[in-house]
Amino acid sequence: MPIAHINGHDMYYELHGSGDPAICMGGWGTFCHGGHRHLARGLTDRYTVLLIDYRGIGESTDDESVPASMDLHAQDVIGLLDHLGWSRVHFIGLVGIGACISQKVAIERPDLVRSMVNMGAWARCDDFLRDQLELFGTIHRDSGFEVFQRFVTVMSFKPDYYNENRHKLLGPDGGWKELNGRYPAHARFIEACVGHDVWDQLPQIKCPTLVIHAGQDLVTSPRTTLPIEQRIPGAEGVLMEDVAHVVAGKEEKIRFCEILLPWLAKH
């Protein structure tokens, strides 16, 4: 898959499926390098889905002399879409940074955004969320990746799912593996996340917007996602009451697809 020189760094990306353009971005990781199997089932049957390695992980480089910010990541995405000649793209932002990047692009380049989905997101950090995100980094720095992985995993999944799938969730092939050995990249993600603040600009967003609220999310709960729905004109919201930070398990994934795909089809 190709690498493009975008916004001062080499940016790795993949294209999967066929149909109208869409981009799907998650949290502190990537859907590339085989991770596309975790996309919503049926998404690539209907859309050409762009996946990226954020700067500093996977095969994307980074220039650590450039201050980390959500705007930097948004300019990476904007530059790549311009490079591809894409416009009117469905933005699917899940579990944190991907949703925040989507907000920034919808504000700064509305011509690029056909619709926007936010889940696991925030418009600005309060003290509670800031301390949570910075604590993840402190644990990674001071106790190592394995302790960080275990901590963030028990924060992100429901107990029953964790108990049944612990052997898959932890270890070198488990969650957040892209950060293993890359604490500086993790620290820069956190810096971008805690500095994200589009509270005053959210009312400028004009694209159709869906905000999915995860009722059992211990990090980005409806406390952080409901204000996004309330501040974007015409935004729709759906509560998945029994879902944690990560949609997991066959039943939850089916219900997520039953929300996402019909909504995208409307727009």
C-alpha positions as a Markdown table, in Angstrom:
| # | Residue | x | y | z |
|---|---|---|---|---|
| 1 | Met | 0.0 | 0.0 | 0.0 |
| 2 | Pro | 1.2 | 3.6 | -0.7 |
| 3 | Ile | 3.0 | 6.2 | 1.3 |
| 4 | Ala | 2.5 | 9.9 | 0.5 |
| 5 | His | 4.6 | 12.8 | 1.7 |
| 6 | Ile | 2.0 | 14.9 | 3.4 |
| 7 | Asn | 2.3 | 17.9 | 5.8 |
| 8 | Gly | 6.0 | 17.3 | 6.4 |
| 9 | His | 5.9 | 13.5 | 7.1 |
| 10 | Asp | 5.6 | 10.2 | 5.2 |
| 11 | Met | 2.0 | 9.1 | 5.6 |
| 12 | Tyr | 1.0 | 5.4 | 5.2 |
| 13 | Tyr | -2.6 | 4.7 | 4.0 |
| 14 | Glu | -4.7 | 1.9 | 2.7 |
| 15 | Leu | -7.9 | 1.8 | 0.5 |
| 16 | His | -10.4 | -1.0 | 1.0 |
| 17 | Gly | -13.7 | -1.8 | -0.7 |
| 18 | Ser | -15.6 | 0.1 | -3.4 |
| 19 | Gly | -18.2 | 2.8 | -3.6 |
| 20 | Asp | -18.5 | 6.3 | -2.3 |
| 21 | Pro | -15.5 | 7.6 | -0.3 |
| 22 | Ala | -15.3 | 7.2 | 3.5 |
| 23 | Ile | -12.5 | 7.4 | 6.0 |
| 24 | Cys | -12.5 | 5.5 | 9.3 |
| 25 | Met | -10.3 | 6.5 | 12.2 |
| 26 | Gly | -10.0 | 5.0 | 15.6 |
| 27 | Gly | -8.1 | 5.8 | 18.8 |
| 28 | Trp | -4.4 | 5.3 | 19.6 |
| 29 | Gly | -3.8 | 2.7 | 16.9 |
| 30 | Thr | -4.6 | 1.9 | 13.3 |
| 31 | Phe | -7.0 | -0.1 | 11.2 |
| 32 | Cys | -4.2 | -0.7 | 8.7 |
| 33 | His | -1.9 | -3.8 | 8.4 |
| 34 | Gly | -4.8 | -6.3 | 8.7 |
| 35 | Gly | -6.8 | -4.2 | 11.2 |
| 36 | His | -9.5 | -3.6 | 8.5 |
| 37 | Arg | -11.1 | -6.9 | 9.7 |
| 38 | His | -12.3 | -4.8 | 12.7 |
| 39 | Leu | -14.3 | -2.4 | 10.5 |
| 40 | Ala | -18.0 | -2.5 | 10.7 |
| 41 | Arg | -19.1 | -5.5 | 8.7 |
| 42 | Gly | -20.5 | -4.4 | 5.3 |
| 43 | Leu | -18.8 | -1.0 | 5.3 |
| 44 | Thr | -16.3 | -2.0 | 2.6 |
| 45 | Asp | -19.1 | -3.5 | 0.5 |
| 46 | Arg | -20.7 | -0.1 | 0.1 |
| 47 | Tyr | -17.8 | 2.4 | 0.4 |
| 48 | Thr | -14.2 | 2.9 | -0.6 |
| 49 | Val | -12.7 | 3.2 | 2.9 |
| 50 | Leu | -9.5 | 5.1 | 3.6 |
| 51 | Leu | -7.4 | 3.9 | 6.5 |
| 52 | Ile | -4.3 | 5.7 | 7.8 |
| 53 | Asp | -1.4 | 5.2 | 10.2 |
| 54 | Tyr | -1.3 | 8.3 | 12.4 |
| 55 | Arg | 2.1 | 10.0 | 12.4 |
| 56 | Gly | 4.5 | 8.2 | 14.6 |
| 57 | Ile | 3.0 | 4.7 | 14.5 |
| 58 | Gly | 2.9 | 1.9 | 11.9 |
| 59 | Glu | 4.7 | 3.0 | 8.8 |
| 60 | Ser | 4.0 | 6.8 | 9.1 |
| 61 | Thr | 6.9 | 8.9 | 10.2 |
| 62 | Asp | 6.8 | 12.0 | 12.5 |
| 63 | Asp | 8.8 | 15.1 | 13.1 |
| 64 | Glu | 8.9 | 15.5 | 16.8 |
| 65 | Ser | 10.2 | 19.1 | 16.5 |
| 66 | Val | 6.7 | 20.0 | 15.4 |
| 67 | Pro | 4.4 | 20.6 | 18.4 |
| 68 | Ala | 1.8 | 17.8 | 18.7 |
| 69 | Ser | -1.8 | 19.0 | 18.2 |
| 70 | Met | -5.1 | 17.8 | 16.9 |
| 71 | Asp | -4.8 | 20.4 | 14.2 |
| 72 | Leu | -1.6 | 18.8 | 13.1 |
| 73 | His | -3.4 | 15.5 | 12.7 |
| 74 | Ala | -6.3 | 17.2 | 10.9 |
| 75 | Gln | -3.9 | 18.8 | 8.5 |
| 76 | Asp | -2.4 | 15.4 | 7.8 |
| 77 | Val | -5.9 | 14.1 | 6.8 |
| 78 | Ile | -6.8 | 17.2 | 4.8 |
| 79 | Gly | -3.5 | 16.9 | 2.9 |
| 80 | Leu | -4.0 | 13.3 | 2.1 |
| 81 | Leu | -7.6 | 13.8 | 0.9 |
| 82 | Asp | -6.4 | 16.7 | -1.3 |
| 83 | His | -3.6 | 14.4 | -2.6 |
| 84 | Leu | -6.2 | 11.7 | -3.5 |
| 85 | Gly | -8.5 | 14.3 | -5.0 |
| 86 | Trp | -11.3 | 13.3 | -2.7 |
| 87 | Ser | -14.2 | 15.5 | -1.5 |
| 88 | Arg | -17.5 | 14.9 | 0.2 |
| 89 | Val | -16.2 | 12.0 | 2.3 |
| 90 | His | -18.1 | 10.2 | 5.0 |
| 91 | Phe | -16.0 | 10.6 | 8.2 |
| 92 | Ile | -16.3 | 7.8 | 10.8 |
| 93 | Gly | -14.4 | 8.7 | 13.9 |
| 94 | Leu | -14.4 | 6.2 | 16.7 |
| 95 | Val | -12.8 | 5.9 | 20.1 |
| 96 | Gly | -11.1 | 9.2 | 20.6 |
| 97 | Ile | -8.6 | 10.9 | 18.4 |
| 98 | Gly | -10.3 | 9.8 | 15.1 |
| 99 | Ala | -13.5 | 11.5 | 16.2 |
| 100 | Cys | -11.7 | 14.7 | 17.3 |
| 101 | Ile | -9.8 | 14.9 | 13.9 |
| 102 | Ser | -13.2 | 14.6 | 12.2 |
| 103 | Gln | -14.5 | 17.6 | 14.1 |
| 104 | Lys | -11.5 | 19.7 | 13.1 |
| 105 | Val | -11.8 | 18.8 | 9.4 |
| 106 | Ala | -15.6 | 19.5 | 9.4 |
| 107 | Ile | -14.9 | 22.9 | 10.8 |
| 108 | Glu | -11.8 | 23.8 | 8.7 |
| 109 | Arg | -12.7 | 22.1 | 5.4 |
| 110 | Pro | -16.4 | 21.5 | 5.2 |
| 111 | Asp | -16.1 | 20.8 | 1.5 |
| 112 | Leu | -14.4 | 17.5 | 2.4 |
| 113 | Val | -17.0 | 16.2 | 4.8 |
| 114 | Arg | -20.2 | 14.7 | 3.5 |
| 115 | Ser | -21.2 | 13.3 | 6.9 |
| 116 | Met | -19.6 | 12.8 | 10.3 |
| 117 | Val | -20.0 | 10.0 | 12.9 |
| 118 | Asn | -18.5 | 10.6 | 16.3 |
| 119 | Met | -18.2 | 8.0 | 19.1 |
| 120 | Gly | -15.9 | 8.0 | 22.1 |
| 121 | Ala | -15.2 | 11.7 | 21.6 |
| 122 | Trp | -15.0 | 15.0 | 23.4 |
| 123 | Ala | -15.1 | 18.7 | 22.3 |
| 124 | Arg | -12.7 | 19.8 | 25.1 |
| 125 | Cys | -11.1 | 18.1 | 28.0 |
| 126 | Asp | -12.4 | 18.7 | 31.5 |
| 127 | Asp | -10.0 | 18.0 | 34.4 |
| 128 | Phe | -11.4 | 14.4 | 34.8 |
| 129 | Leu | -10.7 | 13.4 | 31.2 |
| 130 | Arg | -7.4 | 15.2 | 31.1 |
| 131 | Asp | -6.2 | 13.4 | 34.2 |
| 132 | Gln | -7.4 | 10.0 | 32.8 |
| 133 | Leu | -5.6 | 10.5 | 29.5 |
| 134 | Glu | -2.4 | 11.7 | 31.1 |
| 135 | Leu | -2.5 | 8.9 | 33.6 |
| 136 | Phe | -2.5 | 6.4 | 30.7 |
| 137 | Gly | 0.8 | 8.0 | 29.6 |
| 138 | Thr | 2.3 | 8.1 | 33.1 |
| 139 | Ile | 1.6 | 4.4 | 33.5 |
| 140 | His | 3.2 | 3.6 | 30.1 |
| 141 | Arg | 6.2 | 5.7 | 30.9 |
| 142 | Asp | 6.9 | 4.6 | 34.4 |
| 143 | Ser | 5.6 | 1.0 | 34.4 |
| 144 | Gly | 6.1 | -0.1 | 30.8 |
| 145 | Phe | 3.8 | -1.1 | 28.0 |
| 146 | Glu | 2.5 | -4.3 | 29.4 |
| 147 | Val | 1.1 | -2.6 | 32.5 |
| 148 | Phe | -0.3 | 0.2 | 30.4 |
| 149 | Gln | -2.0 | -2.3 | 28.1 |
| 150 | Arg | -3.5 | -4.2 | 31.0 |
| 151 | Phe | -4.8 | -1.0 | 32.6 |
| 152 | Val | -6.3 | 0.5 | 29.5 |
| 153 | Thr | -7.9 | -2.8 | 28.5 |
| 154 | Val | -9.7 | -3.3 | 31.8 |
| 155 | Met | -10.9 | 0.4 | 31.4 |
| 156 | Ser | -12.2 | -0.2 | 27.9 |
| 157 | Phe | -14.1 | -3.5 | 27.9 |
| 158 | Lys | -16.9 | -4.9 | 30.0 |
| 159 | Pro | -15.9 | -7.5 | 32.6 |
| 160 | Asp | -17.6 | -10.5 | 30.9 |
| 161 | Tyr | -16.0 | -9.8 | 27.5 |
| 162 | Tyr | -12.6 | -9.2 | 29.2 |
| 163 | Asn | -12.8 | -12.5 | 31.1 |
| 164 | Glu | -13.7 | -14.5 | 28.0 |
| 165 | Asn | -11.1 | -12.8 | 25.7 |
| 166 | Arg | -8.2 | -11.8 | 28.0 |
| 167 | His | -5.8 | -14.1 | 26.1 |
| 168 | Lys | -6.5 | -12.1 | 22.9 |
| 169 | Leu | -6.8 | -8.7 | 24.4 |
| 170 | Leu | -3.4 | -8.7 | 26.1 |
| 171 | Gly | 0.1 | -9.5 | 24.7 |
| 172 | Pro | 2.1 | -8.5 | 21.7 |
| 173 | Asp | -0.8 | -9.0 | 19.3 |
| 174 | Gly | -3.4 | -7.4 | 21.7 |
| 175 | Gly | -4.9 | -4.0 | 21.9 |
| 176 | Trp | -2.8 | -0.8 | 21.5 |
| 177 | Lys | 0.1 | -2.9 | 20.2 |
| 178 | Glu | 1.1 | -0.1 | 17.9 |
| 179 | Leu | 2.3 | 1.8 | 21.0 |
| 180 | Asn | 4.6 | -0.9 | 22.1 |
| 181 | Gly | 8.1 | 0.5 | 22.1 |
| 182 | Arg | 6.8 | 3.9 | 21.0 |
| 183 | Tyr | 6.2 | 5.8 | 24.2 |
| 184 | Pro | 7.2 | 9.2 | 22.5 |
| 185 | Ala | 4.4 | 8.7 | 19.9 |
| 186 | His | 2.0 | 7.9 | 22.7 |
| 187 | Ala | 3.0 | 11.0 | 24.6 |
| 188 | Arg | 2.4 | 13.1 | 21.5 |
| 189 | Phe | -1.1 | 11.6 | 21.0 |
| 190 | Ile | -1.9 | 12.5 | 24.6 |
| 191 | Glu | -0.6 | 16.1 | 24.1 |
| 192 | Ala | -2.9 | 16.4 | 21.0 |
| 193 | Cys | -5.9 | 14.9 | 22.9 |
| 194 | Val | -5.7 | 17.1 | 26.0 |
| 195 | Gly | -5.2 | 20.2 | 23.9 |
| 196 | His | -8.2 | 19.6 | 21.7 |
| 197 | Asp | -10.8 | 22.3 | 22.1 |
| 198 | Val | -13.4 | 23.0 | 19.5 |
| 199 | Trp | -16.2 | 23.9 | 21.9 |
| 200 | Asp | -16.8 | 27.3 | 20.5 |
| 201 | Gln | -16.6 | 26.2 | 16.9 |
| 202 | Leu | -18.9 | 23.1 | 17.0 |
| 203 | Pro | -21.9 | 25.2 | 16.0 |
| 204 | Gln | -20.1 | 26.0 | 12.7 |
| 205 | Ile | -20.4 | 22.3 | 11.6 |
| 206 | Lys | -23.0 | 22.0 | 8.9 |
| 207 | Cys | -22.7 | 18.4 | 7.7 |
| 208 | Pro | -25.1 | 15.7 | 8.9 |
| 209 | Thr | -23.7 | 14.4 | 12.2 |
| 210 | Leu | -24.4 | 11.3 | 14.2 |
| 211 | Val | -23.1 | 11.0 | 17.7 |
| 212 | Ile | -23.1 | 7.5 | 19.3 |
| 213 | His | -23.1 | 7.5 | 23.1 |
| 214 | Ala | -21.6 | 4.5 | 24.9 |
| 215 | Gly | -23.5 | 4.2 | 28.2 |
| 216 | Gln | -20.9 | 2.1 | 30.0 |
| 217 | Asp | -17.8 | 3.9 | 28.7 |
| 218 | Leu | -15.5 | 4.7 | 31.6 |
| 219 | Val | -13.4 | 7.2 | 29.6 |
| 220 | Thr | -15.5 | 9.0 | 27.0 |
| 221 | Ser | -19.0 | 8.5 | 28.5 |
| 222 | Pro | -22.1 | 10.4 | 27.5 |
| 223 | Arg | -20.8 | 13.1 | 29.8 |
| 224 | Thr | -18.3 | 14.0 | 27.0 |
| 225 | Thr | -20.3 | 13.0 | 24.0 |
| 226 | Leu | -23.7 | 14.5 | 24.7 |
| 227 | Pro | -22.4 | 18.1 | 24.6 |
| 228 | Ile | -21.2 | 17.3 | 21.0 |
| 229 | Glu | -24.6 | 16.3 | 19.9 |
| 230 | Gln | -26.2 | 19.3 | 21.7 |
| 231 | Arg | -23.8 | 21.9 | 20.1 |
| 232 | Ile | -23.8 | 20.7 | 16.5 |
| 233 | Pro | -26.9 | 22.0 | 14.7 |
| 234 | Gly | -29.2 | 19.2 | 13.6 |
| 235 | Ala | -27.0 | 16.5 | 15.0 |
| 236 | Glu | -28.6 | 13.2 | 15.8 |
| 237 | Gly | -27.7 | 11.0 | 18.8 |
| 238 | Val | -28.1 | 7.3 | 19.6 |
| 239 | Leu | -27.4 | 5.8 | 23.0 |
| 240 | Met | -25.9 | 2.3 | 23.1 |
| 241 | Glu | -26.7 | 1.9 | 26.8 |
| 242 | Asp | -24.7 | -1.3 | 27.5 |
| 243 | Val | -21.6 | -0.6 | 25.4 |
| 244 | Ala | -18.2 | 0.3 | 26.9 |
| 245 | His | -15.3 | 2.3 | 25.4 |
| 246 | Val | -14.8 | -0.3 | 22.7 |
| 247 | Val | -17.7 | -2.0 | 20.8 |
| 248 | Ala | -16.9 | -5.7 | 21.4 |
| 249 | Gly | -18.6 | -9.0 | 20.8 |
| 250 | Lys | -20.8 | -10.2 | 18.0 |
| 251 | Glu | -24.1 | -8.8 | 19.3 |
| 252 | Glu | -22.7 | -5.4 | 20.0 |
| 253 | Lys | -21.1 | -5.2 | 16.6 |
| 254 | Ile | -24.3 | -6.2 | 14.8 |
| 255 | Arg | -26.2 | -3.5 | 16.7 |
| 256 | Phe | -23.5 | -0.9 | 15.9 |
| 257 | Cys | -23.7 | -1.8 | 12.2 |
| 258 | Glu | -27.5 | -1.5 | 12.3 |
| 259 | Ile | -27.1 | 2.0 | 13.5 |
| 260 | Leu | -24.1 | 3.1 | 11.3 |
| 261 | Leu | -24.9 | 1.7 | 7.9 |
| 262 | Pro | -28.5 | 2.9 | 7.5 |
| 263 | Trp | -27.5 | 6.3 | 8.8 |
| 264 | Leu | -24.7 | 6.6 | 6.2 |
| 265 | Ala | -27.0 | 5.4 | 3.5 |
| 266 | Lys | -29.4 | 8.3 | 4.2 |
| 267 | His | -26.6 | 10.8 | 3.5 |
